[in-house]
Amino acid sequence: MQTFERNNPTFASSYHEGQAVGLAADGNLVTFWQDAEKDTAPYWILDTEKSLTLHEIQIVFPSSAVYCYTVDISDDKQQWLTVSDKQNTTKSVQQVLLSFKK
């Protein structure tokens, strides 16, 4: 099984002071990325730098709340596949685990 390492390259539409982009992939549950307050279309990208067979994606938010988001994956950063769409959710969560069957 291949895994990506902590501190892989990350990219985002913006960041809030003190919550830099790379903090979302540093493996520390205390640190996190946050978009800038005026960002109307925030996004965050993790580049694994290689193709992976996904078994699961775990998302941990800083606190339990309603978070509206989508999770998209791509092999080439050109064509994207949405694997989770929670743009209209009303459910409060702190942790999300997306599992992919073989």
N, C-alpha and C positions, 0 to 999 in steps of 0.2 A: 504494500500500500504506500502510495506517495502522499506526503503532506507538504503544506507550505510552511515556511519558517516564520517566526515572529519578525517583525520589522521589515516585511516585504514592502516594495514601493506602494504608496497610497496617493490618491489624488482626490480632490474635492472642489466643489464650487466655491467654497469659502470656509473660513473658520472664525470662531469667536476667540478673542484674546484669552490665552491660557489653555485653550482646548485645540491644540494643533492637530492637523490631519493624521499624522502618524500615530497619535495616541490611541486610535481605535484598533490598532493591530499590534500593540506592544505586549500583549499578554497580561497586562495588569488591570484587574477589574476596578481599581480605584480611579484610573485615568480614562479619559474618553475624548472623542472628537465632538465638537458642537459647531453647527453652521453659524454664520454671522446672523445677527438679529434681522437684518433687512434682506436676507437671501430669500427670494420668493420661490425658487426652484432648486432647493439644495440636493446635492448628490455626493456620494462618497464611493470611491472605487479602490479595490484591492487588486493589485497585479501579482498573481502567483508566479509569474515569470516562466511558467511551463504549463502544459496541459495536465489536468487532473481528472480523475474519475471521482465525482462527488458522491460521498456517502451521507454527509450531513453538513449543514451550516448552522452555527450557533450565534445568536445575536443576544447580547446582554446590554440592556439600557441602564442608565445611571440610577433610575428609581422607577417604581411602578406607576404607570400613567397610560393614557391613551396615546399611542404613537401611530401615525399614518405613514406608511412606507410601501415601497415595492422592492423586491429582490430580483435582480436580473443577472444572468450569467452569459458569458461570451467566450469563445475560443480565439476570436480575432479582433475584438473591440469594434467591430463593424456591425455584425448581426447579433442581436440580443434576444434572449429568451426569458420571459418573466416566469419565475418559479414560485413567487408569492406576491400577492397584491392585497395589501391592507390599507389602501387609500381611504376607504370609507368605513373603517372599523370604529366601533364604539367600545371595544373591549380593552380594559386596562391590563397591561402586561409589564413584566420587567425582563423576562427571558423568553426567547423564542428558539425552538429547535426545529429545523426543516430537515426531514429525512428523505433520502432518495433510494428507492428500491433498485436492486441490481437487475 
